Amino acid sequence: MSKGMGCRYGSHRVLEPRGILPQPALKLDNSMEIYDNEVLIDVGTLNIDSASYTQIRSACGGDAGRMRDMILDIVRERGKMQNPVTGSGGMLVGTVREIGPAFPDKKLAVGDRIATLVSLSLTPLAIGKIFRLDPDSDQVDVEARAILFESGIYAHMPTDLPEKLALAVLDVAGAPAQVDRLVKEGDTVCIIGGGGKSGVLCCYQAMKNVGPYGKVIVVEYSKENARRIADMRLATDVIVADATNAIDVYHKVLAITGPRGCDVTINNVNVPNTEMTSILITKGQGLIYFFSMATSFTKAALGAEGVGKDIELIVGNGYAKGHSDLTLNILRESAEIRALFERLYV
């Protein structure tokens, strides 16, 4: 039984404050009786975004029980999984339970396994139980239900890849897809935070795009991750450094590029205060893609102005046309990356 037609963007689910859309809202109606243009999903796993999960882990001292309670409290209070500190969410995988009669996408059927490609920060969610939570993995197994709005995008889960593996990369699919758009043959590219999940995928795509005459420089805090990038030949140069130390990274990158700096910088880190690092290493009229949800766009805009840099600053929109196919294909093309991610996420 449904409630009639809702707004295609989900504004009918906003409880507080009224008149805005679900993502910036403080509280959503997470009752699970669907409107005619909604889909009800039985959720199996939440993939909480890296910046959010890192903040939760830090706030809870890495204690799994406290992390579980914090996630449940957030969803209970907000009707969605939106970290109040980072403002970010993640995504989910589940089985379609019910489809409203006015939902326009007729390719979707009850029983389909799907991953939602819209943020948990705008998705009505009700968690009954958390079955499994590992402080070192941002995938949380749950008994839960969620709502997909008419405007929501999703991907059918592939049959040739393990579900947990596919979910892990679909969560960050926007990053390598944007790299494919932004990076050209011969470019000098710096990927800050290149050793994480999104970073590895971005490195692969950047190396593919720059060709034999370009450069892909990785800045990575973890020595282990940096060594892995070098061993897998996913960059031409690897720098071990703290990305929050702008001057140190600036000198190390320019020792490779010369005073011109980088054509494109991709920021994938999951901690704050790396905006100026990205700006200093990027050439005038170059561009920076801030995929990280730990980014302060105020700091980025005012920081670029403050050092006199005319740079194109791109907000990390997690959606790009064809992003899910491109990202899943990286796993099909690279046996090394697939093996790495299977070890880490499956």
C-alpha positions as CSV (number, residue, x, y, z in Angstrom):
1,M,0.0,0.0,0.0
2,S,1.4,3.4,-1.0
3,K,0.9,7.0,0.1
4,G,0.3,8.6,-3.3
5,M,2.7,10.5,-5.4
6,G,5.8,12.2,-3.9
7,C,8.2,14.8,-5.2
8,R,10.6,13.1,-7.7
9,Y,13.5,14.6,-5.7
10,G,12.3,13.3,-2.3
11,S,11.3,16.7,-0.7
12,H,8.1,15.1,0.6
13,R,10.3,13.0,3.0
14,V,11.9,16.1,4.6
15,L,10.8,16.7,8.1
16,E,13.2,19.4,9.2
17,P,13.7,22.0,8.0
18,R,10.8,22.1,5.6
19,G,11.2,23.4,2.0
20,I,14.6,21.9,1.2
21,L,15.8,18.8,-0.4
22,P,16.8,15.5,1.4
23,Q,20.6,15.9,1.3
24,P,20.9,19.1,3.3
25,A,17.9,18.3,5.5
26,L,18.5,17.5,9.2
27,K,15.8,14.9,9.5
28,L,13.9,12.7,7.0
29,D,10.7,10.6,7.3
30,N,12.2,7.1,7.2
31,S,8.8,5.3,7.5
32,M,9.0,2.4,5.0
33,E,5.5,2.7,3.4
34,I,6.4,3.8,-0.1
35,Y,4.9,6.5,-2.2
36,D,3.8,5.7,-5.8
37,N,7.1,6.8,-7.3
38,E,9.5,5.3,-4.8
39,V,11.3,1.9,-4.5
40,L,11.7,0.0,-1.2
41,I,15.0,-1.9,-0.7
42,D,15.9,-4.6,1.7
43,V,19.5,-3.5,2.6
44,G,22.3,-6.0,3.2
45,T,25.4,-3.8,3.4
46,L,26.1,-0.1,3.9
47,N,29.4,1.2,2.4
48,I,30.0,4.3,4.5
49,D,32.1,6.9,2.8
50,S,35.8,7.1,3.8
51,A,35.8,10.5,5.4
52,S,32.7,9.7,7.5
53,Y,34.0,6.3,8.6
54,T,37.4,7.7,9.5
55,Q,35.7,10.4,11.6
56,I,33.5,7.8,13.3
57,R,36.4,5.5,14.0
58,S,38.4,8.4,15.5
59,A,35.6,9.7,17.6
60,C,35.0,6.1,19.0
61,G,38.7,5.3,19.6
62,G,38.4,2.4,17.1
63,D,36.0,0.6,19.3
64,A,33.6,-1.5,17.2
65,G,30.7,-1.4,19.8
66,R,30.9,2.4,20.1
67,M,31.0,2.8,16.4
68,R,27.9,0.6,16.0
69,D,26.1,2.6,18.5
70,M,27.1,5.9,16.9
71,I,25.9,4.8,13.5
72,L,22.6,3.6,14.9
73,D,22.2,6.9,16.8
74,I,22.8,8.9,13.6
75,V,20.2,7.0,11.6
76,R,17.7,7.1,14.5
77,E,18.1,10.9,14.8
78,R,18.3,11.8,11.1
79,G,16.3,9.1,9.4
80,K,19.4,8.6,7.1
81,M,23.1,7.8,7.4
82,Q,24.6,11.3,7.3
83,N,27.6,12.0,9.5
84,P,26.8,15.3,11.2
85,V,30.5,16.2,11.2
86,T,31.5,15.4,7.6
87,G,28.0,15.8,6.1
88,S,28.6,12.8,4.0
89,G,27.0,9.4,3.7
90,G,28.1,6.5,1.4
91,M,26.0,4.0,-0.5
92,L,24.2,0.7,-0.1
93,V,23.5,-2.7,-1.7
94,G,20.3,-4.6,-1.3
95,T,17.4,-6.3,-2.9
96,V,14.4,-4.6,-4.4
97,R,11.4,-5.4,-2.2
98,E,8.6,-3.2,-3.7
99,I,8.3,-0.8,-6.6
100,G,5.7,2.0,-6.6
101,P,3.3,1.8,-9.6
102,A,4.4,5.3,-10.9
103,F,8.2,4.6,-10.6
104,P,9.3,5.4,-14.2
105,D,12.2,3.0,-14.6
106,K,10.6,-0.2,-16.0
107,K,14.0,-2.0,-16.2
108,L,13.9,-2.5,-12.4
109,A,12.1,-5.6,-11.0
110,V,11.3,-6.9,-7.5
111,G,14.1,-9.2,-6.4
112,D,16.8,-7.3,-8.3
113,R,20.1,-6.9,-6.5
114,I,21.2,-3.3,-6.8
115,A,23.6,-0.7,-5.5
116,T,22.3,2.8,-5.1
117,L,24.5,5.4,-6.7
118,V,23.1,8.2,-4.6
119,S,24.4,9.2,-1.2
120,L,23.2,7.7,2.0
121,S,23.1,11.3,3.2
122,L,19.9,11.8,1.2
123,T,18.4,8.2,1.4
124,P,15.7,7.4,4.0
125,L,17.0,4.5,6.0
126,A,15.8,2.4,8.9
127,I,18.3,0.0,10.5
128,G,16.9,-3.0,12.5
129,K,20.3,-4.5,13.4
130,I,24.0,-4.2,12.6
131,F,25.3,-7.7,12.0
132,R,29.0,-7.0,11.3
133,L,31.2,-3.9,11.8
134,D,35.0,-4.0,11.4
135,P,36.7,-0.7,12.3
136,D,39.2,-1.3,9.5
137,S,36.5,-1.8,6.8
138,D,33.9,0.8,5.8
139,Q,31.4,-1.9,4.8
140,V,28.8,-2.5,7.5
141,D,26.5,-5.5,7.2
142,V,22.9,-4.7,8.4
143,E,19.3,-5.7,8.5
144,A,17.7,-2.5,7.2
145,R,15.4,-0.9,4.7
146,A,15.8,2.1,2.5
147,I,14.0,4.2,0.0
148,L,15.1,5.1,-3.5
149,F,13.5,8.2,-5.0
150,E,12.3,8.6,-8.6
151,S,15.4,10.7,-9.4
152,G,17.7,8.2,-7.7
153,I,20.3,6.3,-9.8
154,Y,21.4,2.8,-9.2
155,A,23.4,-0.1,-10.7
156,H,22.4,-3.7,-11.1
157,M,25.1,-5.8,-9.3
158,P,27.4,-7.5,-11.8
159,T,27.3,-11.3,-11.9
160,D,31.0,-11.7,-12.8
161,L,32.4,-10.0,-9.7
162,P,31.9,-10.7,-6.0
163,E,29.2,-8.4,-4.5
164,K,31.4,-6.9,-1.8
165,L,34.1,-6.1,-4.3
166,A,31.7,-4.5,-6.7
167,L,30.2,-2.4,-3.8
168,A,33.6,-1.3,-2.7
169,V,34.4,0.2,-6.1
170,L,31.0,1.5,-7.0
171,D,31.2,3.7,-3.8
172,V,34.0,5.7,-5.4
173,A,33.1,5.2,-9.1
174,G,32.8,9.0,-9.7
175,A,36.6,9.5,-9.1
176,P,38.2,7.4,-11.9
177,A,35.4,8.5,-14.3
178,Q,36.2,12.1,-13.7
179,V,39.9,11.4,-14.1
180,D,39.1,9.9,-17.5
181,R,37.3,13.2,-18.4
182,L,40.0,15.5,-17.0
183,V,43.3,13.9,-17.7
184,K,44.8,14.1,-21.2
185,E,47.8,12.5,-23.0
186,G,51.1,14.1,-21.8
187,D,49.6,15.7,-18.7
188,T,51.5,15.8,-15.4
189,V,49.0,14.6,-12.7
190,C,49.3,14.5,-9.0
191,I,47.0,12.2,-7.0
192,I,47.0,13.1,-3.3
193,G,45.9,10.1,-1.2
194,G,46.8,7.7,-4.1
195,G,47.1,4.6,-1.9
196,G,43.4,4.3,-0.9
197,K,40.5,2.7,-2.8
198,S,39.6,5.7,-4.9
199,G,43.3,6.6,-5.2
200,V,44.3,3.3,-6.7
201,L,41.5,3.4,-9.3
202,C,42.4,7.0,-10.2
203,C,46.1,6.1,-10.6
204,Y,45.2,3.3,-13.0
205,Q,43.0,5.6,-15.1
206,A,45.5,8.5,-15.0
207,M,48.4,6.2,-16.1
208,K,46.2,5.0,-18.9
209,N,45.3,8.5,-20.0
210,V,48.7,10.3,-19.7
211,G,50.4,7.8,-22.0
212,P,54.2,7.3,-22.2
213,Y,55.1,11.1,-22.1
214,G,53.0,12.1,-19.1
215,K,53.6,11.8,-15.4
216,V,51.5,10.5,-12.5
217,I,52.8,11.6,-9.1
218,V,51.3,10.0,-6.0
219,V,51.4,11.7,-2.6
220,E,50.7,9.0,0.1
221,Y,51.0,9.2,3.9
222,S,51.3,5.4,4.4
223,K,54.7,3.9,3.5
224,E,53.0,0.5,2.9
225,N,50.4,2.0,0.5
226,A,53.2,4.0,-1.2
227,R,55.3,0.9,-1.7
228,R,52.2,-0.9,-3.1
229,I,51.6,1.8,-5.7
230,A,55.3,1.7,-6.7
231,D,55.3,-2.2,-6.9
232,M,52.1,-2.2,-9.0
233,R,53.5,0.5,-11.3
234,L,50.5,2.7,-10.9
235,A,52.5,5.9,-10.9
236,T,55.7,7.3,-12.4
237,D,56.7,8.9,-9.0
238,V,55.7,8.2,-5.4
239,I,56.2,10.6,-2.6
240,V,55.7,9.6,1.1
241,A,54.5,12.7,2.9
242,D,51.8,14.2,5.0
243,A,49.3,16.0,2.7
244,T,48.4,18.4,5.5
245,N,51.9,19.8,5.3
246,A,51.5,22.0,2.3
247,I,55.0,23.5,2.1
248,D,56.7,20.1,2.4
249,V,54.6,18.5,-0.3
250,Y,55.0,21.6,-2.5
251,H,58.8,21.3,-2.4
252,K,58.8,17.5,-3.0
253,V,56.3,17.7,-6.0
254,L,58.1,20.7,-7.6
255,A,61.4,18.8,-7.3
256,I,59.8,16.4,-9.9
257,T,57.8,18.8,-12.0
258,G,59.9,21.9,-11.9
259,P,58.4,25.3,-11.1
260,R,55.5,24.8,-13.5
261,G,53.7,22.3,-11.2
262,C,51.0,19.9,-12.2
263,D,48.4,20.2,-14.9
264,V,45.8,18.2,-12.9
265,T,45.6,17.4,-9.2
266,I,43.2,14.8,-7.8
267,N,42.5,15.0,-4.1
268,N,41.3,11.7,-2.6
269,V,42.4,12.1,1.1
270,N,39.9,11.4,3.9
271,V,41.2,14.0,6.4
272,P,40.8,17.8,6.4
273,N,43.3,20.6,5.7
274,T,44.8,19.4,2.4
275,E,43.3,22.1,0.2
276,M,46.3,24.4,0.1
277,T,48.6,21.5,-0.7
278,S,46.5,20.8,-3.8
279,I,46.5,24.5,-4.8
280,L,50.3,25.1,-4.4
281,I,51.3,22.1,-6.5
282,T,48.9,23.0,-9.4
283,K,50.0,25.2,-12.2
284,G,48.2,28.5,-13.0
285,Q,45.1,27.7,-15.1
286,G,45.4,24.0,-14.2
287,L,42.6,22.2,-12.4
288,I,42.0,20.4,-9.1
289,Y,39.3,17.7,-8.6
290,F,38.4,17.5,-5.0
291,F,36.9,14.0,-4.6
292,S,37.5,14.1,-0.9
293,M,34.4,14.8,1.2
294,A,36.8,16.1,3.9
295,T,37.4,19.2,1.7
296,S,36.4,22.6,2.8
297,F,35.4,24.4,-0.4
298,T,35.6,27.7,1.5
299,K,39.3,27.0,2.3
300,A,39.9,26.0,-1.3
301,A,38.3,29.0,-2.9
302,L,39.8,31.6,-0.6
303,G,43.1,29.8,-0.4
304,A,43.5,29.9,-4.2
305,E,42.7,33.6,-4.2
306,G,45.1,34.2,-1.3
307,V,48.1,32.8,-3.2
308,G,47.1,34.3,-6.5
309,K,46.4,31.1,-8.3
310,D,43.9,31.1,-11.2
311,I,42.9,27.5,-11.0
312,E,39.7,25.6,-11.9
313,L,38.4,24.0,-8.7
314,I,36.0,21.1,-9.3
315,V,33.6,19.8,-6.7
316,G,33.7,16.0,-6.3
317,N,30.4,15.1,-7.8
318,G,30.2,11.4,-7.3
319,Y,28.2,10.9,-10.4
320,A,29.5,10.9,-14.0
321,K,27.7,9.4,-16.9
322,G,28.9,5.8,-17.4
323,H,30.9,5.9,-14.1
324,S,29.8,2.5,-12.8
325,D,30.7,0.6,-16.0
326,L,34.1,2.4,-16.3
327,T,35.0,1.6,-12.7
328,L,33.9,-2.1,-12.8
329,N,35.9,-2.5,-16.0
330,I,39.1,-1.5,-14.2
331,L,38.6,-4.6,-12.1
332,R,38.1,-6.6,-15.2
333,E,41.2,-5.1,-16.9
334,S,43.6,-5.2,-14.0
335,A,44.1,-8.5,-12.3
336,E,46.5,-6.9,-9.8
337,I,43.9,-4.3,-8.6
338,R,41.2,-6.9,-8.5
339,A,43.4,-9.2,-6.4
340,L,44.3,-6.3,-4.1
341,F,40.7,-5.2,-3.6
342,E,39.5,-8.8,-3.1
343,R,42.1,-9.1,-0.3
344,L,41.0,-5.9,1.3
345,Y,37.2,-5.8,0.8
346,V,35.9,-9.3,0.2
